[in-house]
Amino acid sequence: MGGGEITDFEIGSDLLSRCQPVDLTTANTLRLPCQAERYVVPKTLRALQYAVNEAMDKRWPITLLGGGSNVLLPSKLTGIAIRPGMQQWWLESDGESVVAYVGAGVNWHSLVMTLAARGLWGVENLALIPGDCGAAPVQNIGAYGVELKDVLDGVQIVELASGNVRWLSAEACQFGYRDSIFKKTLADKVVITQLALRLSKKPLPRLGYGDLAARVTAWSSCLAVAQAVCAIRQEKLPDPQVLANAGSFFKNPLVSSDQLSRLLQTYPSMPYFPQVNGQSKLAAGWLIDQCGLKGTRQGAFGVHTRQALVLVHFGGGNRRELLQFAEHIAHRVFEQFGVELEPEPRLIQA
């Protein structure tokens, strides 16, 4: 990471003022080159509050980071970048359910596999999603018919302006498809420090997606489901440690029933997924593939050969070039289908 990173510090010290610039190129899974003026990883709530208060007092711009798996970093970050590093988590029994209290710095996939191994149902479909737990509510992460909102009881936050700590209920998080209050009215105003996840001791398999249903049954253990999800994802998606990527680059677009009917007249085999609000979700990867873009490359970036929804970085590129490539893809899809694609990763401002 670099010698300027501070992972622990004495409260009241001047270490934050003396932070050296840190290279964050390896701190984001797309490997976009980025230099942070200051970078800290507070491991306790008190240390986080201290870092936030110092930044507010000195009027440093604050950038909040997680595991770097769903962000597009600029070449330079001024002020201070903060990655919550709280690693503590524990379980509390509540009748037939169990609540897991999880620090923001816990690795999401490791948590999922540990909970599944203990026979606790709820998050097994979300295995192998990269990143820290604290970033999960921002995007309302989801896969194979399950979203974080389905299991989230609440989120502990620290307000940047005051340093105060409070809890938000799942309802207050205003979750939508890859959306939440943390991308809207609370964007850049709070930092997530802890999650409360409600899990079930009783089997609650969610096997509605064909790929998953073909590998497991309603009698499979939640660990078996999690392992099947891992196998499917590994077959389709590149390992970011081997080939830089941020997972799904585009959201699956939502269309009205009228637009869906028109599209099906021309593309009767087009996959779609009806939603409770009457809209339908289309498969962005299928749309990109139909435009003949799978496996194509433009400079340092390309569309993955097995999954058209994933953009990969071969090295040597920057964010401007990536966004130009993504715009080209979105334009081709709109030209052919009249459907707009929206990037899924969070665009961090310089």
C-alpha positions in Angstrom: 0.0 0.0 0.0 2.7 2.4 0.9 4.6 3.8 3.9 2.1 6.7 4.4 -0.8 4.5 5.4 -1.8 4.7 9.1 -3.7 1.7 10.4 -3.7 2.7 14.0 -2.9 5.9 15.8 -2.8 7.4 19.3 -5.8 9.5 20.0 -4.8 13.1 20.3 -1.5 12.7 18.4 -0.5 14.7 15.3 -0.1 11.7 13.1 -3.0 12.6 10.9 -1.3 16.0 10.1 1.9 14.2 9.3 0.5 11.5 7.0 2.4 11.0 3.8 0.8 10.4 0.4 -0.3 6.8 -0.2 -0.6 5.0 -3.5 -4.1 3.5 -3.6 -3.7 1.8 -7.0 -3.8 -1.7 -5.3 -6.6 -0.6 -3.0 -9.2 -0.6 -5.7 -9.9 -3.8 -7.7 -9.9 -2.0 -11.0 -6.3 -1.0 -10.3 -6.9 2.6 -11.4 -3.9 4.7 -10.5 -4.7 6.9 -7.5 -2.6 8.9 -4.9 -4.3 9.8 -1.6 -2.9 12.8 0.3 -3.7 11.0 3.6 -5.1 7.6 4.2 -6.1 6.1 7.6 -7.7 2.8 8.6 -9.2 3.3 12.1 -9.8 0.0 13.9 -12.1 1.3 16.6 -15.1 3.6 16.8 -13.2 6.1 18.9 -10.3 6.2 16.5 -12.8 6.8 13.6 -14.5 9.6 15.4 -11.1 11.2 16.1 -10.1 11.0 12.5 -13.4 12.5 11.4 -13.3 15.3 13.9 -9.7 16.2 12.9 -10.7 16.3 9.3 -13.7 18.5 9.9 -11.6 20.8 12.1 -8.9 21.2 9.5 -11.5 21.3 6.7 -9.9 18.4 4.8 -12.2 16.8 2.2 -13.1 13.3 3.4 -13.3 10.3 1.1 -14.8 7.1 2.5 -13.5 3.8 1.1 -14.2 0.1 1.6 -12.6 -2.8 0.0 -12.3 -0.9 -3.3 -14.4 -3.4 -5.3 -17.1 -1.0 -6.4 -15.5 2.4 -6.9 -13.9 4.4 -9.6 -11.0 6.4 -8.1 -9.6 9.6 -9.5 -5.8 10.0 -10.1 -5.5 12.1 -6.9 -7.5 12.3 -3.7 -7.0 15.5 -1.6 -7.7 15.7 2.1 -8.1 12.4 3.8 -9.3 8.9 2.7 -10.8 6.9 5.5 -11.4 3.1 5.4 -13.2 1.8 8.5 -11.2 -1.1 9.8 -13.4 -2.5 12.6 -13.0 -6.3 12.6 -15.1 -7.3 15.6 -18.3 -9.3 15.1 -20.5 -11.5 17.3 -23.8 -13.3 17.3 -26.8 -12.8 19.6 -29.7 -15.4 19.6 -33.2 -14.1 19.3 -35.6 -17.1 19.4 -35.5 -18.9 16.0 -33.3 -16.2 14.5 -29.8 -14.9 15.2 -28.6 -11.4 14.9 -25.0 -10.9 13.7 -23.4 -7.6 14.7 -20.6 -7.0 12.2 -17.8 -4.4 12.1 -17.5 -2.4 8.9 -14.0 -3.7 8.2 -14.9 -7.4 8.1 -14.5 -9.0 4.8 -18.0 -9.8 3.4 -17.2 -13.1 1.7 -15.4 -14.5 4.7 -18.3 -13.6 6.9 -20.8 -15.2 4.5 -18.9 -18.5 4.5 -18.4 -18.5 8.3 -22.2 -18.0 8.8 -23.1 -20.6 6.3 -20.7 -23.1 7.9 -22.6 -22.5 11.2 -25.9 -23.3 9.5 -27.3 -19.8 9.7 -29.4 -18.9 6.7 -29.9 -15.6 4.9 -26.7 -14.5 3.2 -25.5 -17.7 1.5 -26.6 -16.4 -2.0 -24.3 -13.4 -1.5 -21.1 -15.5 -1.3 -18.0 -14.3 -3.2 -19.2 -10.7 -3.5 -15.9 -8.8 -2.8 -15.5 -5.9 -0.4 -15.9 -4.9 3.2 -19.2 -5.2 5.1 -19.4 -1.5 5.7 -19.8 -0.9 1.9 -22.6 -3.5 1.5 -25.5 -1.2 2.4 -24.4 1.6 0.1 -25.0 -0.5 -3.0 -27.6 -2.8 -1.4 -25.5 -5.7 -2.7 -27.5 -8.5 -4.3 -27.1 -11.8 -6.2 -29.3 -14.8 -7.1 -32.6 -13.4 -5.9 -31.3 -12.0 -2.6 -30.4 -8.5 -1.6 -28.8 -7.1 1.6 -32.1 -5.4 2.5 -33.7 -8.9 2.9 -31.5 -9.7 6.0 -30.5 -6.3 7.3 -31.9 -5.2 10.7 -30.0 -2.0 11.0 -26.9 0.1 10.3 -24.7 1.9 12.8 -23.4 5.2 11.4 -21.2 8.1 12.5 -22.3 11.6 11.4 -19.4 13.4 9.8 -20.5 16.9 10.8 -21.0 16.1 14.5 -19.2 12.8 15.2 -22.4 11.4 16.7 -23.2 7.7 16.6 -26.7 6.4 15.8 -28.5 3.5 14.3 -30.7 3.5 11.2 -33.3 0.8 10.6 -33.4 -1.1 7.4 -36.5 0.9 6.4 -34.7 4.2 7.0 -32.0 3.1 4.6 -34.4 3.5 1.7 -33.1 0.5 -0.2 -33.7 0.1 -3.9 -32.0 -1.8 -6.7 -28.3 -1.1 -6.1 -29.4 2.0 -4.3 -29.8 3.4 -0.8 -30.0 6.6 1.3 -26.2 6.5 1.4 -26.1 7.3 -2.3 -28.7 10.1 -1.9 -29.4 12.3 1.1 -26.7 10.8 3.3 -24.0 10.7 0.6 -20.7 12.0 2.0 -22.5 12.8 5.3 -22.1 9.6 7.3 -19.7 6.6 7.6 -21.1 3.1 8.2 -19.4 1.4 11.2 -21.5 -1.7 11.9 -24.2 -3.9 10.5 -26.9 -5.9 12.2 -27.9 -8.9 10.1 -30.9 -11.1 11.0 -30.3 -14.7 10.1 -32.4 -17.9 10.5 -31.7 -21.2 12.2 -34.3 -22.8 10.0 -33.6 -23.6 6.3 -34.7 -20.7 4.0 -33.3 -21.6 0.6 -33.7 -19.1 -2.2 -33.2 -21.0 -5.4 -35.2 -19.1 -8.0 -32.3 -18.5 -10.4 -31.8 -21.4 -12.9 -28.0 -21.6 -12.5 -28.3 -22.1 -8.8 -31.4 -24.4 -8.8 -29.6 -26.7 -11.2 -26.8 -27.3 -8.6 -28.6 -27.5 -5.3 -31.9 -28.7 -4.0 -34.3 -27.4 -1.3 -32.7 -30.0 1.1 -29.2 -28.7 0.6 -27.4 -27.0 3.5 -26.8 -23.3 3.4 -23.0 -24.0 3.1 -23.7 -26.1 0.0 -25.7 -23.2 -1.4 -22.9 -20.8 -0.7 -20.4 -23.1 -2.3 -22.5 -23.5 -5.4 -22.8 -19.7 -5.7 -19.0 -19.5 -5.4 -18.6 -22.1 -8.2 -21.0 -20.3 -10.5 -19.3 -16.9 -9.9 -15.8 -18.3 -10.4 -16.9 -19.9 -13.7 -18.4 -16.6 -15.0 -16.4 -13.8 -13.4 -12.7 -13.0 -13.5 -10.7 -13.0 -10.2 -9.8 -9.4 -9.6 -6.5 -10.5 -8.1 -5.6 -12.0 -11.6 -7.4 -9.6 -13.9 -8.4 -6.2 -12.6 -12.2 -5.5 -12.6 -15.0 -4.2 -10.4 -17.5 -7.0 -11.0 -20.7 -5.9 -12.7 -19.9 -2.6 -14.3 -23.5 -1.8 -15.4 -26.8 -2.1 -13.5 -29.4 -4.3 -15.0 -31.8 -1.7 -16.5 -35.5 -1.5 -15.6 -38.1 -1.0 -18.3 -41.8 -0.4 -18.4 -44.3 -3.2 -19.5 -44.9 -1.3 -22.8 -41.2 -1.0 -23.6 -40.7 -4.7 -22.7 -43.6 -5.7 -25.0 -42.0 -3.8 -27.9 -38.6 -5.3 -27.3 -40.0 -8.9 -27.1 -41.5 -8.5 -30.5 -38.1 -8.0 -32.0 -36.1 -10.1 -29.5 -38.4 -12.9 -28.3 -35.6 -14.8 -26.5 -34.5 -11.7 -24.5 -34.3 -12.6 -20.8 -36.3 -10.4 -18.4 -37.3 -10.5 -14.7 -40.7 -9.0 -13.7 -40.6 -6.7 -10.7 -43.3 -6.1 -8.1 -43.8 -2.5 -9.3 -44.8 -3.7 -12.8 -41.5 -3.0 -14.4 -39.1 -5.6 -15.7 -35.4 -6.0 -15.2 -33.3 -6.8 -18.3 -30.0 -8.5 -18.3 -27.4 -5.8 -19.1 -24.8 -8.5 -20.0 -27.2 -10.0 -22.6 -27.8 -6.6 -24.2 -24.0 -5.9 -24.4 -23.4 -9.4 -25.8 -26.1 -8.9 -28.5 -24.2 -5.8 -29.6 -21.2 -8.0 -30.4 -19.1 -6.4 -27.7 -18.1 -9.4 -25.6 -14.4 -9.8 -25.7 -13.8 -6.5 -27.4 -11.0 -4.2 -26.2 -10.3 -0.5 -26.4 -6.8 0.4 -25.2 -6.2 -0.7 -21.7 -9.8 -1.8 -21.1 -12.0 -4.6 -22.4 -15.3 -6.5 -22.1 -14.7 -9.8 -20.4 -14.7 -12.8 -22.7 -17.1 -14.9 -20.5 -19.3 -12.2 -18.9 -20.1 -9.1 -21.0 -21.3 -7.2 -17.8 -17.7 -7.1 -16.5 -15.2 -4.5 -17.8 -11.6 -5.5 -17.2 -8.4 -3.4 -16.9 -5.3 -4.9 -18.6 -3.0 -2.3 -17.0 -1.7 1.2 -17.9 -5.1 2.9 -18.2 -6.8 5.6 -16.2 -10.4 6.5 -15.2 -11.0 8.9 -18.1 -10.2 6.1 -20.6 -12.4 3.6 -18.7 -15.4 6.0 -18.7 -14.9 6.7 -22.4 -15.0 2.9 -23.1 -18.1 2.5 -20.8 -19.8 5.4 -22.6 -19.1 3.7 -26.0 -20.7 0.5 -24.7 -23.8 2.2 -23.3 -24.2 4.1 -26.6 -24.1 0.9 -28.7 -26.8 -0.6 -26.4 -29.0 2.4 -26.6 -28.7 2.5 -30.4 -29.8 -1.1 -30.8 -32.3 -1.4 -28.0 -33.3 2.1 -26.9 -32.3 1.1 -23.3 -30.0 3.2 -21.2 -27.3 1.6 -19.1 -26.1 3.1 -15.9 -22.7 2.3 -14.3 -22.9 0.5 -11.0 -19.5 1.5 -9.4 -19.4 4.6 -7.3 -17.6 7.5 -9.0 -15.4 9.1 -6.4 -14.8 12.8 -7.0 -11.2 14.2 -6.9 
